[in-house]
Amino acid sequence: MYSMNDIRRGLKIEFKGDPYEVIEFLHVKPGKGQAFVRTKLKNLITGAVLEHTFRTSDKIPPASLEEKEMQFLYRDGEQYYFMDMETYDQIFLLADQIEYERQFLKENTIVKVLFYKGKPISIELPKHVELQVVETEPGVKGDTVSGGSKPAVLETGATIQVPLFINEGDVVKVDTRTGEYLERV
């Protein structure tokens, strides 16, 4: 069981029968009365965010989550298929379960799949991925009015801002947490 002193960002807890991740928290000590902890929790299954206030004496159980490294194989309509690297078992996640992550998901990428009570609920991408630029306007020499960046469409369909010197066919490194361009590979 976690006490309120253990609360931190990214902590995964079980709350009202579902797994939640702590997004924000604030320890409040009013002048009068008992201290409390105000939190923002994200449901790991539905993605819904809720606010809840805990008393400092409350205890919360950890979520019974399991993480496995798996390889992304392919997409079939709204289903994304992953393979366990040890047992070769395959599972799938629906597109709405990995709404943000799928824009950086390329075949054969190794990801961490999060399971709750044996059922896959989400994935965690590597911090950086290398993707090819399939569509972008050619950069005009000396054009710095736009702040030195332009939109580019990547092989997975994601659109990011890249520097003017990036051309179609270039491979770029992208930060999957922020969706920002890092460097040309």
C-alpha positions as CSV (number, residue, x, y, z in Angstrom):
1,M,0.0,0.0,0.0
2,Y,1.2,3.5,-0.8
3,S,0.9,6.3,1.8
4,M,0.3,9.9,0.8
5,N,4.0,10.6,1.2
6,D,4.7,8.1,-1.6
7,I,2.6,10.1,-4.1
8,R,4.6,11.4,-7.1
9,R,4.1,12.0,-10.8
10,G,3.9,8.8,-12.9
11,L,3.0,6.6,-9.9
12,K,0.5,3.9,-11.0
13,I,-2.2,3.1,-8.5
14,E,-5.5,1.2,-8.3
15,F,-8.4,3.5,-7.6
16,K,-12.1,2.6,-7.7
17,G,-11.2,-0.8,-9.4
18,D,-9.2,0.7,-12.3
19,P,-5.5,1.4,-12.9
20,Y,-4.7,5.1,-12.7
21,E,-1.5,7.2,-13.2
22,V,-0.8,10.3,-11.1
23,I,-0.5,13.2,-13.4
24,E,-0.3,16.0,-10.9
25,F,-0.3,16.3,-7.1
26,L,-0.2,18.9,-4.4
27,H,0.3,18.5,-0.7
28,V,-1.9,21.1,1.1
29,K,-1.5,22.0,4.8
30,P,-4.3,24.4,5.7
31,G,-3.9,26.6,8.7
32,K,-6.8,24.8,10.4
33,G,-7.7,21.2,10.0
34,Q,-6.0,18.1,8.6
35,A,-3.5,18.2,5.7
36,F,-4.6,16.6,2.4
37,V,-3.3,15.8,-1.1
38,R,-5.0,17.1,-4.2
39,T,-4.4,14.9,-7.2
40,K,-5.1,14.6,-10.9
41,L,-5.4,11.0,-12.0
42,K,-5.5,9.5,-15.5
43,N,-7.4,6.3,-16.1
44,L,-5.0,4.0,-18.0
45,I,-7.8,2.1,-19.7
46,T,-10.2,4.9,-20.8
47,G,-7.8,7.8,-20.7
48,A,-10.2,9.9,-18.7
49,V,-8.7,12.4,-16.2
50,L,-10.3,13.0,-12.8
51,E,-9.4,15.1,-9.8
52,H,-9.5,13.6,-6.3
53,T,-8.5,14.7,-2.9
54,F,-7.0,12.2,-0.5
55,R,-6.5,12.7,3.3
56,T,-2.9,12.2,4.5
57,S,-4.0,9.1,6.4
58,D,-5.4,7.4,3.3
59,K,-3.6,4.4,1.8
60,I,-3.8,3.4,-1.9
61,P,-2.9,0.0,-3.4
62,P,-0.5,-0.2,-6.3
63,A,-2.0,-1.1,-9.7
64,S,-1.4,-4.8,-10.6
65,L,0.3,-3.9,-13.9
66,E,2.8,-6.0,-15.9
67,E,5.1,-4.6,-18.6
68,K,6.5,-6.7,-21.5
69,E,8.8,-5.8,-24.3
70,M,7.1,-6.6,-27.6
71,Q,7.7,-5.9,-31.2
72,F,5.2,-4.0,-33.4
73,L,4.4,-6.2,-36.3
74,Y,1.7,-4.6,-38.5
75,R,-1.6,-2.8,-38.6
76,D,-4.8,-4.3,-39.9
77,G,-7.5,-1.7,-40.0
78,E,-8.1,-0.4,-36.5
79,Q,-6.0,-3.2,-34.9
80,Y,-2.3,-3.0,-34.2
81,Y,-0.5,-6.3,-33.7
82,F,2.4,-6.9,-31.3
83,M,4.6,-10.0,-30.8
84,D,6.1,-11.2,-27.5
85,M,9.8,-11.6,-28.3
86,E,10.2,-14.7,-26.0
87,T,7.1,-16.7,-26.6
88,Y,6.1,-15.4,-30.0
89,D,2.6,-14.9,-28.8
90,Q,0.7,-12.2,-30.6
91,I,-1.7,-9.6,-29.2
92,F,-3.5,-6.6,-30.6
93,L,-4.5,-3.2,-29.4
94,L,-7.2,-1.0,-30.9
95,A,-6.3,2.3,-32.5
96,D,-8.1,4.3,-29.8
97,Q,-6.0,2.6,-27.1
98,I,-2.8,4.0,-28.6
99,E,-4.1,7.2,-30.1
100,Y,-1.0,9.4,-29.6
101,E,1.6,6.6,-29.8
102,R,0.5,5.2,-33.2
103,Q,1.7,8.3,-35.0
104,F,5.3,7.3,-34.3
105,L,4.8,3.5,-34.5
106,K,6.8,1.9,-37.3
107,E,6.9,-1.8,-38.1
108,N,9.5,-3.8,-36.1
109,T,9.8,-1.2,-33.4
110,I,10.3,-2.6,-29.9
111,V,7.9,-1.2,-27.4
112,K,6.8,-1.9,-23.8
113,V,3.2,-3.1,-23.7
114,L,1.4,-2.5,-20.4
115,F,-0.9,-5.3,-19.2
116,Y,-3.6,-4.9,-16.5
117,K,-4.9,-8.2,-15.1
118,G,-3.5,-10.0,-18.2
119,K,-5.2,-7.6,-20.7
120,P,-3.1,-5.2,-22.8
121,I,-4.1,-1.6,-22.2
122,S,-1.4,0.7,-23.6
123,I,2.2,0.9,-25.0
124,E,5.2,2.9,-24.1
125,L,7.4,3.9,-27.1
126,P,11.2,4.3,-27.0
127,K,12.2,7.8,-26.2
128,H,13.4,8.4,-29.8
129,V,12.5,7.0,-33.1
130,E,14.0,7.4,-36.6
131,L,11.5,8.1,-39.3
132,Q,11.8,9.0,-43.0
133,V,10.3,12.3,-44.3
134,V,7.9,11.5,-47.1
135,E,6.5,14.9,-47.8
136,T,7.9,18.5,-47.2
137,E,8.3,21.7,-49.2
138,P,11.8,22.4,-50.4
139,G,13.6,24.9,-48.2
140,V,14.3,28.3,-49.8
141,K,17.8,29.6,-49.1
142,G,17.7,32.7,-46.9
143,D,14.1,32.2,-45.9
144,T,14.1,32.9,-42.2
145,V,10.8,34.6,-41.9
146,S,9.1,31.4,-40.8
147,G,11.5,31.0,-37.9
148,G,13.6,28.4,-39.7
149,S,11.2,25.5,-39.7
150,K,8.6,24.0,-41.9
151,P,6.0,21.1,-41.6
152,A,7.1,17.6,-42.7
153,V,5.0,14.5,-43.0
154,L,6.8,11.3,-41.8
155,E,6.4,7.7,-43.0
156,T,3.9,7.0,-40.2
157,G,1.7,9.9,-41.2
158,A,2.7,12.2,-38.3
159,T,3.3,15.8,-39.1
160,I,6.2,17.6,-37.3
161,Q,8.1,20.8,-37.6
162,V,11.6,20.4,-39.1
163,P,14.4,22.8,-40.0
164,L,14.5,24.3,-43.5
165,F,17.4,22.1,-44.7
166,I,15.4,18.8,-44.3
167,N,14.3,17.3,-47.6
168,E,12.0,14.5,-48.7
169,G,13.8,11.1,-48.2
170,D,15.8,12.3,-45.2
171,V,15.7,10.3,-42.0
172,V,15.1,12.3,-38.8
173,K,15.2,11.4,-35.1
174,V,12.0,12.4,-33.3
175,D,11.4,12.7,-29.5
176,T,8.3,10.5,-29.0
177,R,7.3,12.2,-25.7
178,T,7.0,15.7,-27.3
179,G,6.8,15.0,-31.0
180,E,9.7,17.3,-31.7
181,Y,12.5,17.0,-34.3
182,L,15.9,16.2,-32.7
183,E,18.3,15.7,-35.5
184,R,18.9,14.4,-39.0
185,V,20.3,10.9,-39.1
